Structure formats: C-alpha cells, structure tokens
Amino acid sequence: MSEIPGIPNTDKKRIVIIGGGFAGIQMAKSLRKSPYQIVLIDKNNYHQFHPLFYQVATSGLEPSTIVG
Ligand SMILES: Cc1cc2nc3c(=O)[nH]c(=O)nc-3n(C[C@H](O)[C@H](O)[C@H](O)COP(=O)(O)OP(=O)(O)OC[C@H]3O[C@@H](n4cnc5c(N)ncnc54)[C@H](O)[C@@H]3O)c2cc1C
C-alpha cells in the first residue's frame, strides 16, 4: 500500500470508518482485536457527547466538559 500521511504503513487490510460519533467509536472499539488496520476519520478533531447538550444550553456545564 502506498504511504498516506498520518497512517502507519502495514500489510494488514484496512477498514476505514467515516464519522467518529457514537456509532463510529463503538465500531472502532469492537474491531480493536480484529486483524485489520482500523482508520477512523471525522470532519472534526473532537467528539461531542450529545446527551449533555442540555446542561450546556442551561449553563450547567462548560462546552469544554462535553467535548473530548
Ligand atoms: C441534544 C441531544 C441529546 C441526546 N441525548 C441522548 C441520550 O440521552 N441518550 C441517547 O441514547 N441518545 C441521545 N441522543 C442521540 C445520540 O446522540 C445519537 O443517536 C447518536 O449520536 C447517533 O450516533 P451516530 O454515530 O449515528 O452520529 P453522531 O454521534 O452524530 O456522529 C456522526 C459523526 O460523523 C461526523 N461526520 C459528519 N459528516 C461527516 C463527513 N462528511 N466527513 C467526516 N465525518 C463526518 C460528525 O462530525 C460526527 O462525529 C441525543 C442527541 C442530541 C442531539
């Protein structure tokens, strides 16, 4: 496979997961011990925890506490 910046070269077959939301992260975790190289791509470099949006909207939490 030709080299792609940021993705280690390997002989393993690659699975690319688009979207690092709840589904994408769960998928990546479930494939952790698989024989494939797992690449998770997201348009943002952070994950938002939606269930706590309400607390941010009502000033109970800072936005930075629900973004990782
Ligand atoms: C305010 C709010 C409160 C919620 N509360 C709860 C709750 O209490 N309990 C519960 O079970 N569910 C709750 N949900 C629902 C839950 O958040 C969603 O069901 C869940 O996030 C869906 O997961 P997903 O992986 O499909 O999408 P998301 O988690 O939205 O992930 C999608 C990912 O894809 C990325 N993406 C989008 N377009 C592109 C692109 N073109 N290229 C690359 N990456 C891309 C996004 O950046 C994002 O990271 C809530 C939702 C909201 C909005």
PDBQT file of the ligand as one rigid body, heavy atoms in Angstrom, charges set to zero:
ROOT
HETATM    1  C1  LIG A 101     -29.208  17.126  22.317  1.00  0.00    +0.000 C 
HETATM    2  C2  LIG A 101     -29.157  15.632  22.138  1.00  0.00    +0.000 A 
HETATM    3  C3  LIG A 101     -29.299  14.792  23.240  1.00  0.00    +0.000 A 
HETATM    4  C4  LIG A 101     -29.225  13.407  23.103  1.00  0.00    +0.000 A 
HETATM    5  N1  LIG A 101     -29.372  12.606  24.215  1.00  0.00    +0.000 NA
HETATM    6  C5  LIG A 101     -29.287  11.276  24.084  1.00  0.00    +0.000 A 
HETATM    7  C6  LIG A 101     -29.397  10.423  25.234  1.00  0.00    +0.000 A 
HETATM    8  O1  LIG A 101     -29.560  10.872  26.378  1.00  0.00    +0.000 OA
HETATM    9  N2  LIG A 101     -29.304   9.077  25.040  1.00  0.00    +0.000 N 
HETATM   10  C7  LIG A 101     -29.118   8.538  23.796  1.00  0.00    +0.000 A 
HETATM   11  O2  LIG A 101     -29.068   7.305  23.689  1.00  0.00    +0.000 OA
HETATM   12  N3  LIG A 101     -29.013   9.329  22.707  1.00  0.00    +0.000 NA
HETATM   13  C8  LIG A 101     -29.108  10.664  22.804  1.00  0.00    +0.000 A 
HETATM   14  N4  LIG A 101     -29.011  11.463  21.690  1.00  0.00    +0.000 N 
HETATM   15  C9  LIG A 101     -28.886  10.831  20.388  1.00  0.00    +0.000 C 
HETATM   16  C10 LIG A 101     -27.468  10.385  20.122  1.00  0.00    +0.000 C 
HETATM   17  O3  LIG A 101     -26.569  11.459  20.329  1.00  0.00    +0.000 OA
HETATM   18  C11 LIG A 101     -27.432   9.923  18.660  1.00  0.00    +0.000 C 
HETATM   19  O4  LIG A 101     -28.368   8.897  18.491  1.00  0.00    +0.000 OA
HETATM   20  C12 LIG A 101     -26.052   9.411  18.293  1.00  0.00    +0.000 C 
HETATM   21  O5  LIG A 101     -25.093  10.442  18.444  1.00  0.00    +0.000 OA
HETATM   22  C13 LIG A 101     -26.052   8.918  16.852  1.00  0.00    +0.000 C 
HETATM   23  O6  LIG A 101     -24.785   8.377  16.626  1.00  0.00    +0.000 OA
HETATM   24  P1  LIG A 101     -24.104   8.449  15.210  1.00  0.00    +0.000 P 
HETATM   25  O7  LIG A 101     -22.752   7.807  15.339  1.00  0.00    +0.000 OA
HETATM   26  O8  LIG A 101     -25.049   7.913  14.186  1.00  0.00    +0.000 OA
HETATM   27  O9  LIG A 101     -23.988  10.004  14.880  1.00  0.00    +0.000 OA
HETATM   28  P2  LIG A 101     -23.074  11.083  15.616  1.00  0.00    +0.000 P 
HETATM   29  O10 LIG A 101     -22.768  10.713  17.020  1.00  0.00    +0.000 OA
HETATM   30  O11 LIG A 101     -23.735  12.398  15.347  1.00  0.00    +0.000 OA
HETATM   31  O12 LIG A 101     -21.700  11.004  14.809  1.00  0.00    +0.000 OA
HETATM   32  C14 LIG A 101     -21.580  11.392  13.467  1.00  0.00    +0.000 C 
HETATM   33  C15 LIG A 101     -20.119  11.774  13.254  1.00  0.00    +0.000 C 
HETATM   34  O13 LIG A 101     -19.882  11.906  11.855  1.00  0.00    +0.000 OA
HETATM   35  C16 LIG A 101     -19.082  13.049  11.647  1.00  0.00    +0.000 C 
HETATM   36  N5  LIG A 101     -19.311  13.487  10.270  1.00  0.00    +0.000 N 
HETATM   37  C17 LIG A 101     -20.445  14.000   9.761  1.00  0.00    +0.000 A 
HETATM   38  N6  LIG A 101     -20.279  14.272   8.457  1.00  0.00    +0.000 NA
HETATM   39  C18 LIG A 101     -19.009  13.918   8.143  1.00  0.00    +0.000 A 
HETATM   40  C19 LIG A 101     -18.242  13.975   6.952  1.00  0.00    +0.000 A 
HETATM   41  N7  LIG A 101     -18.747  14.442   5.800  1.00  0.00    +0.000 N 
HETATM   42  N8  LIG A 101     -16.960  13.533   6.980  1.00  0.00    +0.000 NA
HETATM   43  C20 LIG A 101     -16.424  13.068   8.135  1.00  0.00    +0.000 A 
HETATM   44  N9  LIG A 101     -17.100  12.995   9.306  1.00  0.00    +0.000 NA
HETATM   45  C21 LIG A 101     -18.382  13.408   9.307  1.00  0.00    +0.000 A 
HETATM   46  C22 LIG A 101     -19.541  14.042  12.689  1.00  0.00    +0.000 C 
HETATM   47  O14 LIG A 101     -18.549  15.016  12.960  1.00  0.00    +0.000 OA
HETATM   48  C23 LIG A 101     -19.773  13.128  13.899  1.00  0.00    +0.000 C 
HETATM   49  O15 LIG A 101     -18.616  12.973  14.698  1.00  0.00    +0.000 OA
HETATM   50  C24 LIG A 101     -29.041  12.840  21.809  1.00  0.00    +0.000 A 
HETATM   51  C25 LIG A 101     -28.879  13.697  20.692  1.00  0.00    +0.000 A 
HETATM   52  C26 LIG A 101     -28.918  15.069  20.842  1.00  0.00    +0.000 A 
HETATM   53  C27 LIG A 101     -28.720  15.970  19.627  1.00  0.00    +0.000 C 
ENDROOT
TORSDOF 0
